[in-house]
């Protein structure tokens, strides 16, 4: 029975480890400024936890086999523990866990404690059952006012977010269903939701933030790779949660300017 | 410490007073156990339907038909709620705790037998109300077991958010009342009813785990009860505790100024300690069994007690780690995250001590020991994904993905379940006087261990790749569709693992009615339940009050006649101990 346990526990341990090492399914390639740091911290955590995982599981299996009761087994070591070992183990774990945690803060602080730099691209993200809308303030740099009374989700676009078209600042606001961003430029997102909680998750950009009704949450990041990235809603929002998705197109500054000009032209 | 005057109470006559509205903590424990056993089959059946829907989203199942996305979410909500409340909270504490806490401390019953009966029947009512949510118009709610408003507060937000959601909250509120009654009883019993010589530091680690769990329950369930009442008011009385001005389907609802985050804070203030309510009794029983079957004292008894106390203490200060992405202040994320890492330390101590207990032991491999070793393995695997999720910067990618689902299923789901299996195989001989079948116990163990890893380990890979949770199907998003093979593997693993659970119930019922008779102390264990008759008489010790002279885990004592010294045996010389 000890041998069976050893074989099964070791098998489970090695099979589980294999897929973490082979990266058969893994993080999508990172496409934002923070991705390198986040992936590095992830790998560091994985290595440390992996070593503890292997050490604990392999010894568990080994002890089960090695110390199985046999007629030839020596009497057990009658011991109630070892205070010195306990203290060493506790101190080591504390230093390791807290230290590892502290190492992760540079990016969290830069992205969440500091506001976006002036001159960043402004986009307002609105979540509603079950779609995302993106609003750009236009050349005037100011968002026009919106009103819950004007919201008509079935109409889509400007009407869905309740844009007050009589507001002068709203004249040049652009509302789209796909997010276009220029590459290598910081984006200042302002997230809101009109009905229930949604979560704006773009795995390739290593970005996630809940959109909460009643709150306007500012978040910023910098896309660094031209490409198309999928958005998935990450907070349970109702029966259509699984299909509340969208796209981010990260394009060159030229393409972005052209795209924006075309949207402005459509409005006239 | 008050030792109760031993009045040899007469067992009640008549089926109803003896088995239905019983005041005997042992019968009440068995009632809790069978309630949880019923609930776990319901919860497991729901998970089977979910797993089938995930790989065959449009298939028509026999008798059930096609599962629609909203029905998938109802299954998910009810699976989580039933498992967390009526299984993970009910069996380890209400079931085994009720049965064995009084016996292990040498008491004739719980401190408040009527309150004990009341808390069981209140739990039963809560379960009936919860199940009723399936059968009302609109069906069961779809807002997940965490019930985040506004989704859970607005009937218009989706199917199941009408009467089904009201029943769901009402059931949880009733459950909270029952748990508060139970917690008071456990605390009073432990503090006031211990036998002579049963000092706190001679209590078995199982008793410590039930005691600390009761403290957590007393502090946590009151908060959830209040939060639930506020949610009911928001839903039915037009208040706005949790709901700001919202527009659902183009309709402005009458709420104004509420905070969706308030619910999250209140819910997780309960929800995180709840994780430890589920797992602490498993830790207790694992320690007990590892020591017994290793024939060796538990390594670091005091460290184990302090570690559980530390886990309980820190458990109340880490709730914010569920909310890193919620819009909560990113500064408080820092504090919550450091404290969360700190809670990993006592967990690491426990693992270290379990391995230390097995080191240089003489291990016997009956089924309870297999499950205790399985518990340690799952606890390690589930625990080590914690330091990923505890870091806000990694949580950006992992929050609300299957990585989280894999993490909590391993550690608070199946590790706790393994604790219950260990407890069942270990204590059924005492409870029903008959031995469970070893051969089928071992078969059940190996299939369940392999199956569990096959279901929950791939969830980590799925989550790392961005696999979002609570999606009824992975067909609508291109990168998710590529991850479908993992779902297929997990579903097949789940079918096999669920099938293996029939082995367990058949073994259990066969044992209760036909199993070979058990002796009073079949495992050669040391704690008080093994000093009395099998099954124990109505007053537990047949008119005798036990007197305790030794610690709970005196195995392999040099110079002793046998390789174990009972707690009631004459005091051993501690010259050789350190």
Interface residues (C-beta under 8 A of the other chain):
Chain A: X1 X2 X4 X5 X8 X9 X12 X16 X19 X20 X24 X25 X26 X27 X28 X37 X38 X41 X42 X45 X46 X48 X49 X52 X53 X56 X57 X59 X60 X63 X64 X67 X68 X69 X70 X73 X75 X76 X77 X78 X79 X80 X81 X82 X83 X85 X86 X89 X90 X93 X94 X97 X98 X100 X101 X102 X104 X105 X107 X108 X112 X113 X128 X129 X148 X149 X151 X152 X153 X154 X162 X194 X195 X196 X197 X199 X201 X203 X206 X207 X208 X209 X210 X212 X213 X214 X215 X217 X230 X232 X233 X234 X235 X236 X237 X238 X239 X240 X241 X242 X243 X245
Chain B: X68 X69 X70 X73 X142 X143 X144 X148 X150 X151 X154 X157 X158 X159 X243 X244 X245 X246 X247 X248 X249 X250 X252 X257 X258 X259 X260 X261 X294 X295 X296 X297 X298 X299 X300 X301 X302 X303 X325 X326 X327 X330 X331 X333 X334 X337 X338 X341 X342 X344 X345 X348 X349 X351 X352 X353 X355 X356 X358 X359 X360 X361 X362 X363 X364 X365 X370 X373 X376 X377 X380 X381 X384 X385 X387 X388 X390 X391 X392 X393 X394 X396 X397 X399 X400 X401 X442 X446 X449 X450 X453 X457 X458 X460 X461 X462 X464 X465 X466 X468 X470 X471 X472 X473 X474 X475 X476 X477 X478 X479 X480 X483 X486 X555 X556 X557 X558 X563 X576 X577 X578
